[in-house]
Amino acid sequence: MADNPDRVDNRVSAGTGSDLRTLVAAALLTYAGGVLMLVGYILLGNAGGALLGLVGAVFGVLWWRNLHGRKVFPRDPGTGSVITLAGVGAVLTVLAVVLI
């Protein structure tokens, strides 16, 4: 199988660990954005709060993109960045629970 001329190597991936960190970062970005919308809705009590949370989530994604070389989903995100993103998601979740 190693001599198969039709086989194409995956040159996009930086390895399994990197792919897993990218997947976790994408999930955490989505989660944190949703929880930020929830916090906005809880604070203002209407759809305007959710819209304000959405604007905050967009700015969060733009900040993340700026940190990682103009890519929202970098090829090899750092472990520290993913842990920070998990921490932000946890803090937002606790805030939402406290506000309810």
Buried (B, 14 or more C-beta within 10 A) or exposed (E): EEEEEEEEEEEEEBEEEBBEBBEBBBEBBEBBBBBBBBBBBBBBEEEEBBBBBBEBBEEBBEEBBEBBEEEEEBBEBBEEBBEBBBEBBEEBBEBBEEEE
